[in-house]
Amino acid sequence: MGRQLVAFANVASTITGLAAAAAAATQEAGTATLAHMALVEFPAGDPQACDSQLGGLEGYLIRLGHQPTIRTVTNTILFCGVSFSLDPNVNATAVVQGLPAAIRVHAVESRARAKIDGYGESTHQKAETIHTMTGVERARQELGLTGKGVVVAVLDSGVYYKHPALGGCFGPGCKIAKGYDLVGDDYNGANNLNPDADPFDNCSDISHGTHVAGIVAGDARNITAPGFKPIYPWKGVAPDATIHMYRIFGCTGLTTNDVIVSAIFRAIEDGADIINLSIDNGPNFPEAADAAAVTRAGENGVKVFAAAGNNGAVGLYVAANPAGALGGFSVASFDIADTVRYPLTVSGKAFPWSAGVLNSSFGSPQQLDIFINTPNAISDDVQDDGCASVGAGAAGKSVLVRYGSACDSTTRCTTAQQAGATSCIIYSNDDFLNGVNGSSAIPTASTTQEAGAAILADASSVIISKVATLFPEASAGTVSNFSGGGLDAELHFKPDFGVFGRLVYSTISPHVAAFRGEETPYAYYSGTSMATPYASGMAALLLQHRGKNLSFAEVKTAFQNTAVPAKRYQSSLIDSVALQGAGFLNIYDAATTTTVVSPSFLALNDSVHIKDSYTLTITNKDITPVSFTLTQVGAATANPFNGVEDIVQPRNTTTFTSNHAIVGFGSNRQATLNTPAVPPNSSVNVTVHFSPPPTASPSLHPLYSGHLVVSRYGNATPVARVPYAGVVGNWTAAHILAVSSPSMDRPAGFYLPASTQGNATTFTAITAGATVNLTAHNIALWNSFAGTTRNGIAVVVYTGSDAATRASLVALGLMDAGNRDQGVLNVRGEDGGDLLFMYNDFSARNAPFAGQSVGAPLFYYWGGEVYASESADTYVKLPAGEYKLRLKGLRHFRPRFAQDDADFHIVETPTFHLVY
C-alpha cells in the first residue's frame, strides 16, 4: 500500500474565505464549514477564569502572527467560549488545536436561513379547529392552561414586536419581554457581526421569527388598531407565555453555528424555560457544536424544540441539525383537516391554489389565457417541464408547467417570464398542493395535479380568484409530505413526535405583508418551522400545569407516551416511526396522564447490534391499583433502498409494506401480557423481545417500526404507547459513497473533464498508467455521498519509488524524513474559487435533486495544489510523479477519528503519472 499524502474532509461542503461563504449564501441546500473561523470552548462555571481565558486567546493568536477578528464571546455558568476569524487562507481550528486551556475546538459552519414549505392565504378558517384537535382548547377550558409564568426563547430572524398581537412593545412587562440581536441587519453569514440589544425585524423576507412568536404566544382576539385587525380573532398555543427573542439572522443570508451556540446560552442565562429553534440544516451528528449546545441545555433543565426539517421529498435519513441533538426534541409536521384556499376554477370546477412566495399579484377574479407548455407532461411523467425553455407562443399568456425533480419553481417561472409570459401556473406531480417560490417578476400560483389535468383537457375557461373557499384536506391528520424523515445516520430515534405544521396562521411584519400584497400583517405558513413553535407552546402549557422543574426526560416521556400514531396517507398502514416519531401530540392527555412508561422510545439499532431483550418500567400515578395489558401494533416497514441504487430513494419512490417485526412480552414472549395490579405510585417491569421482520432482505436495510401499547386491563383504550424502530441487516455495511446509483449521474470518485473547470460536459475515468497533465485540465472530484458520514476524506497516495520525488516531498513539507506523509489538498469549485479542505469533518448525504437543506452532488476540481499542513496559509504544487487518488467515507458506527481503511468505504483511481 502506498503512503497517504493528503486528506481533506467534507468535500461536499467544507469551504473557506469570505468570498466562498458569500457564494454559499446563495445555495438552496447544504451547509458550509468556514475553515478560517473557529469556536474555542474553555471550562465553564467560573466567570473570572473564563474572562481570563477569553481575553488570552486573542493575544495567543497575535503572538502566532495572526490578526484575529473576535466574533462571539460567551461567558455563562454553562458555557465559556469565543469564536474568531483569521485570514481566509488559514485553517483556524488547526491553529488553536494545541491551546492548552481549550477543552474543545469546533469548526464554524454556516446555517441556512429557516425556510417555509409555502404560503397559504390569509382568509377565514374554522376558529380554534387546530387547538381543539391538539387538546389545547380542552387544556385551557378544563385546566386553565395559557402558558402563564413560562418563558419561551425564540432563536430566529428577530421579531416585529410592534405588532399588537404580540403585545406591541418590547421590554419588561411586554409579551416580548427580553431579547438580543446577535448579528445586525447587514449580517449575511459571511461578514462581520454587529450585535445590539434590540431584536427588532421589519426587513427579513418572510418574517419567520415574527410568525413563530405568534404561534407560540400571539393573541389577536381584541385588536382594533387600523391595519392590524385579523380576518378572525385567534390566539397562539400559550397566549400568556412570555417570549424572549434572539435574532440570529440578518435581513438576508445565512447565519453560523457559533452565533446559534452563543444565543442558546444567552437565552438560558436570561431565564428561558423552553427554547424554540425553527432551523433546518440537513443531516448532521449530535456532537456538532449547536447540537451539543442543545443537549447541554436539556441536561440543565431547558427544553429545546427544533424543526425536523422540510426535506421530506428526498426520502428518509435526513434528520435535521440541531434537531438531531439527543438532548433536544425534533418536531415533525402533520396536515390539518380543512383549509381555506383561493379557488382556481377550470370549466366551472374549483380547485385549490397556493400563492407563490415571491409574487402572487393576480387579480381577483382574473381570467387566465393559458399557454400549455407540455401537453403530454402527465402521461409521460415529464420532470423538466419549463426548466430549460418554454415553447413559442407563451408571450402575453399564463404559462402552465408541471413540477418535477429536474429543477425548482423559480427556474421554471423565470424561464416563462423570459419567454414573455405574464404569469406562471405550476401544477404538482403528486396528490398534494405544494408551496412554491416562483418568480419575483411575474405572479406565480401552484395547484394540484388534478387541476393541471383539468386545464390540459380544457384551457378555455380558467379563472383565478382570491375569494375564500373551504377545501377539505384529503391528507388530514397524516404526516406532511415535506416533513423530513429520520432516523439519523447512527439510527438514533428522530423525529421525536409531531403536530400541525401545514398552513398555520400567525403574525408577520408590515414589511412582508406589503411585499405579499396582504391587507393585514398575518399569513398562513407551512413547514416544520411552524410545527416546532406549536410544540413549544404545548410544552409551556405542560410546564405551567406540572411545574417548570420538569426534566427533559419527563417532558419527553409525557409527550411520547400520549402521542397518537397516524396512518399513512391513503393507506391502512400506520406510518413509519421514522416519519412521525411517537405520533401526533395531545397536550391535555400529556398533562393529565396517570400512566408513565419508560423508556419512552426504543431505538433497536440494526440486526447486528439489537439487544436480546429490553425492559419497560410502567409506573401507576393513579390513586387506585391498576393492572395493565401490553400489546403491540406494527407500523409500515420502509424500504429506503431499492436494490438497484445504493442511495436512499426519494419520497415518491420509497415503498412501504406490512412486513412487521415480531414482538413478545415476558420470558415466554407472549403477544399479549397482563401485569399484576400495580399499587399507586408504584412500578412494574416488563421484558420485551424483538425479532426483525422475518422476510425482509438484510441487504436492502429495511427500516421497521411500531408501537408498544399499554392499556388498563379490561379496557382497550391505550393509556400509553412506546414507539420503536430498527433496521434489518448490518448498517455498517451500507454504502457511504454513491457508487452504483444511475440517478446520481456517475459513481463517486475522480474524473478527467473534457475541458477545464465548470465548462466540462463529459467526464472520463482515470485509467491505469495514464499521464494526467494538470496544466491542460484539472482532475474532477464528484463528491457523491450515499450516506451521511462523520468523515468524508479525499486522499492522494504517492505510489512511486523515485528518490528525487521523495526528497522534493520532504522539502515541501509534504512528507517528513521518516516518510510520514502530511498535507491538505486545495481544490476549486465550478466558479474557480479556492476551497481549503480540512480533516475529520461531517459530510451530509446527497440526493439526485436538492431538498431544502440536502444537496445534490457537485464537482470540485484539483489542479495539484497542496497545503503542507492543516494550518498552512499558502499552498504548493505537488511534484510530478506516480500517484493514485482515493475518496473515503467513514462507515456508520465507526470512531470519528478512525485511521484504519477497514473503517471506510473507499473508491480509488489506479496509479497514474501526474505532470504539468
N, C-alpha and C positions, 0 to 999 in steps of 0.2 A: 504493500500500500504506500502511495506517495505521501509526502508531508503536506499537511494542510497549511496553506499560506494565509488565507484571508477568510474572515467570516463576517457576514452582515445579516442583520435580522429585520423582521417585519418588512419584507420587501414590498408588501402592498401599500404600506402606509407610513413608513418612517422617513421624515424629511427634515431638513434644516433650513434656516435662513428666513429672513422676513419676507423676501420675495416668494419663496416656496410656500410659506404659511399663508400669504395673501392669496396665492393660487388655490390653496386648499379651501379657502373660504368660499370659493365658487363651486365646489364639488357638491353633488347631491347626496353622496353617501360616503361613509367611512370616516375615520379619524386619522390624525397625523401626529407622530411624535416629533416634537420640536427639539432637535438634538442639542441646540445651543442654549437650551434652558434646562433647569433642574430645580427640584424641590427637595430641600435637605431637612430631615427631621432630627431633632435633638430630644433628650429626655425631658418630659413634661412634669409639671407638678410644683416646681419652684420658680416663680416668676422672675426673681432676681438672677438666678443661674441661667434661665432661658434668655433673658436680656443680654447677658454677657456672651452667650454662645452666638446669638443672632448678630450682635454687634461685631464679634470677632470674625465672622465669616467673610465679611466684605474686605477686611484687612488681609485675611488669608489669601483671597483671590488676587488682590492687588500685589501682594508680595510674590505671587507666582507669575506676575507680568500681565494680568488680565485687567480689563476695565469693566467691572460688572454693573449692571443696572438692576437694582432691587425691585422685585415685582410685588410680592405679598410678604407680610410679616404677621405671624400668628403666635400669640403668647397667651394661652388659656390653660386651665387646670388639666385639660385632656390632651392638648397638642402644643408643641413648641416647634415651629418650623419657619423657614424662609425660602422663597423661590427667587430666582435671579436669571438673567440672561447674559450671555457673553457674545463675543464676536460670532457672526453667523457660521464661520468655518470651524468653530471649536465644539467638541463634544463635551458639554457641560457636566454630564453625570460622571464621566471618567475623571474629570479634573478634581472632583471632590470625593471620589471613592475612598481615598486614603485619609480623609479628615477624621482624626481620632475620636472626636466627641460625637460625630454623627452616628445615629442608630439606624437610619435608613436613608437611602437616596432614591428618589423617584424620578423617572423621566416625566417631563411636562408634555402632555398630549392635548391636542385641540379637541374640543367637544362641539358637536353641531348644535346650532340653534334648534330649540324644540319646534317640532312641526305638528301640524294637524293633518288629518286624513282628508278633510274637506269642510266646506261651509254648508250650512243649511240656511233656511230662510227665516228671518225674524218675524214670524207670524204666529197666530194663536195656536196653542197646544192645550190639551186637556190639563188643567191646572193640577199640580201635585200628583199626576199619574206616576211619575218616576218615584217620588218619595213614598207612595203607597206600596209599590212593588218591592222596594228595598227595606221596608219596615221602618223607614224614617218617620213617616207620619204617625204610625202607631206608637213609636217611641216618644214622640212629642206629646201625643194625646194622653197616653196611659202612664208614662214615666216622667213626663215634664222635661225631657231632654232637649236642650238647644245649644249645647256646647259651652255654656256659661262657665267662665273661670279657666278655660283651656286655651293655651297659646299654640297656634299653628304657624310655623315659619314656612314661607314660600320662597324658594330659590328659583328665580325666573328672570324675565325680561324687565322687571320693575312693575309699577302699578300706577294707574291713573286714580289716585286716591281722592281726587275732587269729585268723583262720581258719587252722587247721593246714595246709590245702592250699596256703596262701600263706605258710607259714613260721611263723605265729603271733606274729610280733613286728615291730617297726619300728626301723630304725636300722642302724648299721654291723654287718656280719655277718649280717643278716637278708636274706631274699629281697626284701622291700620295704625297701631299704637307705636310701632318701633320698626327700625329697618336701617339699611345702609346700601349705598351704591358702591360696589367694589370695583367698577370698571369705567364709568363715564359714558356719555353719549357717543363719543367717537370711537370707542374701542371696537375692534372687529376680529379679535383673536390673534392679530399679528403685530399690533402696535403697542405703545405704552399704556399702562393703566392710569386712570385719572379719577381716583375714588373721591367720594364726598358722602355726607351724611343723609342725603335725600334720594330715595329710590324711585322718584317720580318718572313715569314714562308716558309720553304722548307723541312718540316718534317711531316706535317699532312697527313692523309691517303687519302683524296680526294681533297685537296687544295681548299676547299669550298670557303674561303674568296677571293682567287685569281680569281676563276670563277665568283663569284658575282660581284667583282670590274670590271671585264671585260665586263659583261653585261651592267653595268651602263655606263661606260666611256671608254672602250677599243677602240683602234684604230690600226688595223693591215693592213692598206692599203698600206704602203710603207716600209714594213720590208724586209730587205735583209740579216740581221745578220744570220750567219750559225747556223742551229739548231732551228731557231725561225720563219722561213717562214711558214705562214699558207697554208692550202690547197687552199684557195681562199681569196682574200682581203675582210675584213669585218670591221665594226665599231660598237661600242656599241650604246645604245639609245641616250646618251648625250655625245659624244666623247670629247667635250670641257669643260665638268664639272670638277670640282676639287674634288678629293677623299681624305677624312681623314679616316684612318683605325685604329680601336681599337680592339686589339687582346684580346678576352675573353675566348679562348680555348688554352690549351697547345697542344703538338703534339698528344696526345691521351687523352681519357677520357672525363669527364663532365666539366661543369662549375657550378656556383651558381648564384642565383638571386642578391646577394649583389654586385657581380662583374658587372653584367649587369646594375644595377642601377647606380653604380659609373661611368661606361662607358657612359651611356646616358647623365649624367650631365656634364661629362668631354667634351663630343662631343658638347653639347650646349655651354659650356664656350669657346670652341675653334672656335665657329662661324659657326656651321653646320646649314644649311637651311633645310636639309632633313636627316633623319636617316633611315638606312635600317637594319632590324633585320630578317634575314632568319633563324629563330629558331622555332622549332616545339616542344612544350612540353605539348600537350594534353589539355583537358578542364580545366578551372580554372575560377576565378572570377575577375572582374575589380579592386577589392581592393588588389589583390596580389601585392607585392612590385614592381615588374618590370612593371606590367600593370599600376599601379598607376603612376609610373615614366613616362611612355609613355603618359598618359593623361596629366600630368603636362607639358610635353614638348609641346603637341598640344595646350594647353591653352596659352602657351607663344610663339606661332608662329612657332615652329619647327614641321614639318610634319614627322610622323613616320610611315613607311610602314613595316608590319610584315607578315610573312607567315601564311596562313590559316592552314597549316599542311598537312601531307600526310597520314591521317588516313581514307581516303575515303572507304577503304574496310570494316571498322567496322560500317558503317552507319552514320546517322545524329547525331546532338548534340555532336560534338567533336570540337567545336570552340576552336582554339589553344590559348595558352598563350605565349607571351604577345599580340598576335594579337587580343585577346578579349578585350583589352583596349577600353573604349568608346571614348577616345580622340586620337585613332590611327586608321590606316587603315589595314584591314585584306584582303589579296590578294589571290584569288583562281587561279587555273591553268586551261588553255584551251589547246587543242591539235592543232597542226599546220596541214597544208593541205597535203603536200607531204614531205616524209622523205627519206633520202638516208640511206639505210641499207646494211649490208652484206647479201648475199643470202645463204640460206640453200636449196640445190637442192635435191628433192626427186623424183626419177624416171623421171628426166627431167624437173620438175616443180619447180620454185624458190619460196621460202617463206622467209620472213624476219627473222633474228635472232639478238639478242642483247647480248653483251658481259657480262659475269659475272664480278661483281665488283672486286672480289678477285683474279681471274685468268682467262685469256681469251687467253692463248698462243696456239691457234690452228694453224696449218699450213694453207697455202693458195695456191692452194686448198688442201684439205685433205679428202680422202675417209674415212668415219667412219664405223667401224664394230660395228653394233648396237646390243645391248642386250636389249630386251623389257622386262622390269620388270613385268608389269601387262598388259597383252593383252586386258583385258576387262575393263580397267580403265575408258574409256569414257562412255561406255554403262552402267556400274554400278555406275557411278559418284563417283569413288574412291577418297577419300580426303587424305589418308595416304600413297600414293604410295611412297615407299622408305623411309618412316620415321623410321621404326624400323629395316628393313632388306632388302637386295637385294638378289634375287634368285641365286642359283648355276649357274655357267656359265658366271658370269659377269667379271671375271678376264681377263684383257687384252683387254677389249672392252669398247665402249661408251655406258653407261647405259642411257636408256630413261625412265623418270618418269614423271608423271602428277602432276602439282601443285595442292594444296588444302589447306584447313584450318587447317589440323591436325598438321603440323609442317612447319618450314621455309626451304628455299632453302639450307642453309648451312647444316642443319641436313640431308637432303636428299642426298646431294652430298658428305658429309663426310661418310655417310653410304655406298655409292657407292665406294668411294675411299678405305674404309676399306675392301671392298669385292674384291679389286684388279682392279677396273675399271681405265681406262686411261683417261676418260673424262666423263662429266655429261651433259646430254641434258634434260632440263626441258621444257615441253610444258604447256601452260596455261590452266586453267579450265574455261575460258570465251572467249570472242571475241577479247581480247586485247593482245598485246605483252607487257609483263610486265618486268620490271627490276628485277634482282635477284643478290644476293651476291655470292651464290655458295660456292665453296671450294677454299681455297688457295693452296691446294696440287695438284689438277688436274684442267684442263681447264673446264670452265662452259659456256654453252650457253642457253639462253631462247628463245623459239619460240612460235608460235601461236598454238592454239588447232587444227586448220585446218592442220597445218604441222604435228602435232602429229598424227592426224588421218591418214594422208597420209603414215607416217612411219609405223604405226600399220598395214596398208593394204599391204605395200611392203617395207621392210627394206633392200632390196638387193642393192640399189644404193642411198646412202645418201652422199652428198658431201658438205662440209662446205668451204666457201670462204670469203676472205676479200677484194674482188673487189667490188667497189661501185656500187649499183643498186638502181634506184629510185622506191620506192613503194608508191602508193597513200595511204593516211590515211583515212580509212572509217569513223573515228571519227573526221575528221577535223572540227574545229570550235565549238566543243562541250566541255563540262567540262571534264577535265581529270579524269579518273576513280580513281586515287589516291588522288584527291583533297579533303581535309577534309571539311565536311559539318557542317553548323550551324543548328539551331540557338544556342545561348548559353543557359545555364541552366535556366536563368531568362527571356528567349525569347527576349533578345536584338538582334538587327539586325546584323548578321555576317554570311558569309563574306561580305565585302562592295562592291567588284567588282572583276574582274579577267582579266587576259591577258595570252599570251602564256607562258607555263612553261614546256612543254614536248619537249625534245630534243633541247635545246638552246645551241648554240656553243659559247665557250668562252675560256679564258685563264686558264691554270693550271701551276703548278710548274714543273720544270725538274724532281724533285724527284718523283712526281706522274706519270709523263709521262714515266719515266724509269720503274716504278713499273708495269704500264699497258702495257708496250711494244709499246708505241706510238713513232713515229719518231720525232714528234714535240710537244711542250707543249700546246696543245689545246684539247678540248674534248666537246662532246655533253653530257649534263646532263639533267635530268628530275626531276621536283619537284616544289612545291610551293615556294621552295627556289630560283628557277630560275625566276618564275613569279614576285616575290617581287622586285628584283632589276630592272626588266624591268619596273614595275610601278613606282619605284623610279626615274628611268631615265626619264620617261614621265613627272613626276612631276617637274623635273629640267627644262624641256622644257617649261612647263606651267609657272613656276616662272620667267624664262627668258623673256617670252612674256608679262606677265601681272603684273610682279613686285614681288619681294621677300617678300613684306609685305602682300601678300595674307594670309588670316587667314586659319586655319584648316577647318572651316566650308565652306569657299569659295572654297577651293580646293575640298572638298568632294562633294559639290553641282555641280561644273563643271564636275567632273568625273562621278558622278552618273546620272546626268541629260542626259548626252550624251552617256552613255554606251548602248550597244545594246544587248538585251537578246537573248540567243541562245536556240535552241531546244534540247531536249534530244536526245541522241544517238539512232538512228534507231527508231525515234518516231516523230509524227507530233505535239506533245505537247511541249510548251515552258518549259524549265527545271525549277525546283523549285528555287525560290529566296534563299532558304537555301543552295543551292549548288553553285550558281553563283553570289549571291548578285544582284547588279543592272545589271550586264551583262559584256560584253566584251568592254574594253576601246578603245577609239579612241582619240588620243591626238590632232589631227587637229580640230576635232569637239569641244573638250573641250576648246581649246584655242580661237576659233572663234565664239562660240555660242553667240547669242544676246537675248536668252530667258533663264531666270533664274527662277526655280520653287523651292520653299522651303516650308516645309522641303523637303529634297532630298530623304527621305525614310520615311515609316510609319511602325513602329513596333506596331501591333494591339494587342499584348498580347493574352490572352485566352478569352473564351466566358464570363467569369466572369468579366474580367477587361477591355474589349473592350469599347471604348467610343461610345456615340451615334452619334457623328459626328467629323470630322477632317477638318481643314481649310488649303487649299493650297494658297500660295501667288505667283502669276505669275507676273514677272517683265519684261517689254519690254525694252531692251537695244538697240533697233534699232533706226534709225534716223527718222522713219516714224511710224504713228499709226498702230497697229496690233490688229485684232480680233483673238481670239484663240478658237479652238474646243477641247473639252475634251471627251475622251472615255476611255475604259479600256480593257486590254487583260488578261485573266486569265492564270496562269501557272499551271503546273501539281501539283495536290494535292498529297503530300507524305503521305504514311501510315507507319510510323516507327514502329508501334506496330501491331502485327498480331492477337491479341485476344486470343492467346494460351499462349504466354510467356509475362512476364512483362518487358523484356529488349528491348532496341532498336535493331531492326533487322539489320544484316549486309547488305551491299550494294546489294549483289546479291539476297536477298530475300525481300528487300523493294519494295513495289508496288506503282505505281503512276497512278492516274486517272484524268479524265477531270471534276471532280466534283468541279466546281469553286464557289467562293464567288459571292454574288450579290452586285453590286456596283451601287450607284445612286448619281448624282450630283445635287446640289441645293436643295431648300426646297421641290421640287416635286420629288426628287430622280430620275432624268432622266438618261437614259442610255447614252445619248449624250447631251452635253451642249455647247452652243456658247456664248462667252463673248462679251460684248460691245467692241468697239475699245479702245485699251489701248494706250494712248499717249506715246511718247518716254520718257524713264527714269521714267515711272510711273508703278503702280502695280494694280492688281485686285485680290480680294479674292474669292475663290470658296469653297463651303462647300461640303464635300464628306461623304457619308454614306456607311457603310459596313454591310452586313449580312453574317455570315459564311455559307459555303456550306450546303444547307438545308437537304440533305440526309446523311450527314456524321455522323458517330456514335461518340457521345461525349466520350464514354468510351474508345475509341481507340486513342483519341487525334490526329486526322489527322492534318497535317501541310499544310495549304493552302497559296497561294501567287499569285502574279500577278503584273501588271504594269499599272499605270495610264498614259495615253498617251496624250500629248499635241501637237497639230499641228496648223498651221495657217489656218484660215477659208478659205475653198475652195481648200486647198492643203493637201492631205492625208499624206504627208511625215512628220513623227514625228520631232519636234524640241526639245522636252524634254520628259523624262519619269520619273516617280516616282515609285519605287518598294514598294510593301507592303507584309507583311507576318503576319500570326496569327495562333493560334491553337484552334481547336474546343474542347469544354469541359472545365473542371476545372483542370488546370495544377497542382494545389496544391495537387490534389488527386492522381496524378501519383505516382507509387511506386518509392521509393528511394532505397530500398533493393530488391535484386532479390530473390523473394520467390516462384515464380511459373514459372521458366524457365528451362526446362529439358536440354537445351543446355549448361547451366552453371554447370552441373553435379549434383548439390544438392542445396536446398534452403540456403540462407544466414543464419548464426547462429552458434551455438556451438554443437560440436560433441565429442564423445568418440572414439579416434582412436584405431584400433585393436592392434597397437604397438606404441612405443614411437617415437616422433619427426617425421622426414620425411619418415620413413620406413613404415608407415601405408598404407595399400592397401584398407581397408574398414573402414567405419565410421558409428557409430550408434547414434541415438538421445539419449539425456539425459532424462530419464523417471522420473516421479513424485516419490519422496521418495527414489530414488536410492542413494546408497552410492558410492561416487566417491573417489577413493584412488589416490591422485595425486603423490604418490611415485611410484605407479605401472605404471601410464601413465598420460600424460598431457591431458588437455582439448583442443580440436582443435577449432579454430575460423575460419570459412570460410567467408572471407570478400568480399562478392559478392554484388556489388553496381549496381543497375539498372539505377540510375541517379546520375549525379554529384551534390554534396551537399556541403554546407558551413561547415557542422559539422557532421562528422561521429563518433559516440561515442559508446564504449562498457562500460557497467555498471555492477558492482557487487552489488547486493542488499541483505543486511542482513535481513532475514525473521524470525529469531529465537527470543526467549524471554529469553534466558539464561543470568542471571546476570553476571556470571563469564566471559562469552564470551564478553559481552558488556564491562566489565571492562578491559579486555585484549585489545579490540579495542581502547579504550580510552588511555590506557598506551602506545600503539604503535603509537599513533598519528593518527589513522585511524578513530577516532570518538572523538569529543570533549565532555566535560562534559554536554553540552546542547543537546547531542545526534545528533549533526550535523555531517554527515559523510564527509570524505575527503580522498584523496589518488589517486594514479595513478598506474594502472596495469603495470607490466613488463612482456612482452611476448617475445617469441623467434620465429625466422623464421625456416624454414626447415634445415638451416645449423647450428642451435643451438646457433647462436649469440644473445646477449642481444639486445632488442629493447625497447627504452624508449618512451612511448607514451605520447602525450600532450593533453591538452584540445583545443577544438574550432579551428580546422584546416580544410583545404579543403580536400575533397575526390573525386577523379575523377571517373566517371562511368567505369565499366568494360565491357568486351566483351567476347564472347565464345573463341576468339583467340586474340592474341596480335596484335595490329597495331603498327605503328612506335612509337607512344607515348601514346597509350591506352593499358592498361594491361589486361590480363585475371585474374580471381580471384586466390587468393593464400590462403593457410592455414598458420595461425600463432598458436603458442602453448603456453599455460599458465600453469605454474606449481604452482600457488598460490602465486607468489611473488608480493608484492605491495609496491609502493613508498608512503611514508607517506604524501607527498605533491608534488606539481608540481616542486618544486625546490630542493627536497631532492636528495642527491647524493649516497644514498645506499637504498636498498630495504629490506623489511622484509617479513616474511611469514604471510599470512592471517591465523588467527586461525581457527581450525576446528570448524564446526558449520553448521547451516542451511542457505543456500544462493540460490539465483537464478541469472542468467546472462541475460543481455539484450544487444541487438545490436540496436542502434538507428541512424536514418539518418534524418537530418533536412529537412523538406519538402520545395519545391520551394516557393519562395516569403516570407518565414518566416525570422524573425530577426536572425542575425548571432549568437547572444549570448542568444537565447531563452532558457528558462528553463522548460516551460510547456510541458508535454508529448504530449499534443494535437498538438503541432507543429512538431512532429516527426513521422516518420514511424518506427514502433518498432516490433521486434521479440524477444521472450524471452523463456528461459527454464522454466520448472516447478521447484519448490523448490526441492533441493537435499541436501544430507548430505555430506559435504566435510570432508575428513580425510586424514591423511598422513601415 
